[in-house]
Amino acid sequence: MSGQKERLQKVIANSGVTSRRKAEGLIESARVKVNGKVVTELGTKVSQSDDIAVDDIVIEKEQPVYFIINKPRQVISTVEDDKGRKVVTDLLSKEIKQRVYPVGRLDYDTTGLLLLTNDGNLTNKLIHPKYGVDKVYITKVNGTLTKEEVLQLKKGVTHDGERLKAVKARLLEVDQKKGKTKVELVLHQGKNRQVRRMFEALGYKVEKLKREQFGTLTLGKLQPGEYRELTPHEVKRLVDLTQKNVK
């Protein structure tokens, strides 16, 4: 992962020296050196192998870490919430000292696979549609969808003036008696509340929504609220996936 680069101010902030905004001030004040040379440009990007010093004191760079978590309902996919609701990082052990962030988001009532990491470069690739990383969702809808309507989800629907579409859409189960339908969707887009809005555009309401897969990762035996660290092999497979799929 050492070849990947991130903005200098972010690396300084992640090391715990100061906030990102104050780090920008340090850079502009010529108090930061990269490999012994003063850097004053905010857009500068650095890699894990670069030596960074603030006021001639070399900072200790944070090592990248990667976690998979099975997000329960009624948990926010952020690191803090102004309403005091539980956030995903509350589920992590206090022994994890690195500051990690969700890779994309799952809605408050959406469950399933969520990645947490401090690797901003990989995060951007995993969530950007041009890298073609599959996000697989299983949804339970109030109503009985037709095959034509499921096909429409792949062709694309419009909600609030925004075009939304699935890469794949598959009818899993139709319960005529209960008036329920299960559908599998594969997305590359990551629009706000996208799955729910897609079904709303067809006149249906999502009752349950779970992300089953993200790229090469599945939940396995992880129960709601449980998490684990990714193995180096799993991280490499994600990196390889973003390199292979780039459009």
N, C-alpha and C positions, 0 to 999 in steps of 0.2 A: 504494500500500500504506500510505500515511501515515495513513489513517483507522482502521486496525486498532490495537487496544490490547492491551498486555501488562502483567503485574504489575510494579510498580515495582522490587521486589527482583531480579527476573529481568533487567530492563533494565540495572540497575547491575552485576550479575554479568557479563552479556554484554559490557559495556564494558571488562572487565578490571580494574576497580578492586579488587574483592575477590570472595570466594565469595558464593553466594546467602544462606547462613546468616548470614554476617557482615554482609551488606547488610541483612538483617532487623534485626539489632542496631543498625545505624546509623540506620535509620528510627525504631525505637522510642526511640532516644536523642535524637531531634529534630535530627539532624545532616544531614538531607536536605531539600532544598527543590525544589518543582516550580513552575516559573514564578514564582519569588521567594517562595513561601509554604511555610512549614515543614509537612511531612507526617509524621504519626506512625502512620497506619493502614496495616497490612500488606496489606490487600486493595485498596489504591489501584491503579488501572490508568492507564497513560499511553500516549500515541501518539508517533509519530516526530517530530511537530512540537513536543512539549513540551520545555521547557528544564529539565534536571535538574542539580542541584548537590549535591555532597557536601562538607561543610565549606566552603561558599561557592565551591568550584571546580567549574565546569561540566564534566560528563563528556562524552566523545565517544562518541555512540551508534553501535552497530554497524549497518551497513547490511544489509538482508536479502539473502541469496544463496540460490540454488536450483540443485541439481545432480541429474542423473539418472545412475545407475550400474547396470551389468550385474553383479550380485553373483555371484561364483563359488561353488562348493561349498566347504565347510569354512572359511567366514568368518562371524564373529558380527555380527549386526545391532545392534551397540551401539558406544559410543565407547571402552569399556575392558572388559577381561576379567580377572577375578582368577585365571584358569588360564593366562594368557599366550598365549591363542590369538589368531590374526589377527582384527582387527575391521575393519569397512568403512571407517572413517576412515583406516586404514593405507594404503588404496589411493589416497588423495588426495595431490596434490602438497604439499610442505612450504611452497610459496609461498602456499597458501590460509591466510590468517591467521584468518579467522572460524571460530568454533567451531560446527560444524553437527551435527545429530542426525538419525537415521533417522526417516522418516515411517512409523510402524508397524514391523513386523519381518518378516523372512523367516527360516525355520529354518536351522540350521547347514548342512544338506545341500540346502536349497532354493536354486535359482538364479533369476536374472532381475531384473526392474525394481524398483529401490529408489530412493526420493527421499531426498535429504539437504538440510536447510535449517536456518536459525536463526529462521525465521518460525513462532513457536509458535501464533499464531492460525490461520494457514492449515493447519498440521499437524493441529490439533484437528478442524477441519472435514473434512479429507480422510479421517480415520480413523473419524469418528463415523458409525454406520449411518444416522442420521436425514438426513444430507446425500446419501445415495444415490450415492456415488461408486463406479463399477464397478472391481473388481480382477479381472482375467481370468487364470486359471491353466490350464496344460496339464499333465495328469498321466498318467503311465504306471503302470498297476496290474498286479500279479501276479495273473492270473486273468481269466476272461471274464465281464464284466458283461452282464446282460440289459437291455433297454430299460426294463423295469419298475424295476430297481434304480437306473438312472440317474435315472428320474423320482422315485424316493424321495428322492434327494439334494436335489431341489428342494422336495419336500413337507416334508422335515425328518427328521433322525435324532436319536437320543439317545445321548450318550456320556458316561459318568461323571456321569449325572444332569443333563447340560446339553443343551439343545436347539440343534441346529446345522442350518443350512439354506443352500442356494445360491439366488441370485436366478434363475439359469439353469443348466441342466446339459445338455450335448450329447455324445452318443456320436460320437467321431471315427473310431475304428478298432478292430476286433476281430480279433486274430490267433489263430485256433483252434489252429493247429499249435504255436505257442510259448506259448499260454496267457497272452496279454497283451492289455490293453485301454487305449486312449487316450481320455480324457474331458476336455472343456473345461468349467470351472466359472467362473461369475461370482459373486463375493461382495460383499456390503456389510458384513457382520460382519467382525470381525478378531480372533476368539478365538485363544488360544494353540494352535498346531499344528492349526488347524481342518480343513484339507483332509485331512490324514493321519488325523485322528480320525473324520472323516465316513466315510471308506472302511473304517476299522477297525470302525466300527459295523455295516457290512454284511459284515464278515468278510474284507476284502481288505487287502493291504499295498501302499502306494505305493512304487514303485521310483525314479521320477524325478518331480520337481515343479518347474515353472518358471512364474514370473509374467511374462506376455507384455505386459500392459497395465495401466496405472493411470490411471483417468479418461481424459483426452484424450491421454495420452502412451503411446508405444510405444518399444521399444528401437531400432528402425531398424537401423543398421549397427554399433552398439556391441557389441564382443566382450567375453567374460567378463573382468572386472577393469577394463574401460575406463569412463570417465565423461566427462561434458561439462556445461557450465553451460547452464541453460535460457535461452531467449531471453525478452525482456519479453512478447512475444506469447504464448508458451507459458504463462508465469506468469498472464497475464490470463485465458487460457482456463480454467485451473484454478480461479481465483477465481470467474469467471463460472459455472462448473459447480456450485460449492458453493452459490451464490446461487440458481441455477435449480432445483436438485434438492431443496432443503430441504423436509422433510416436516412 
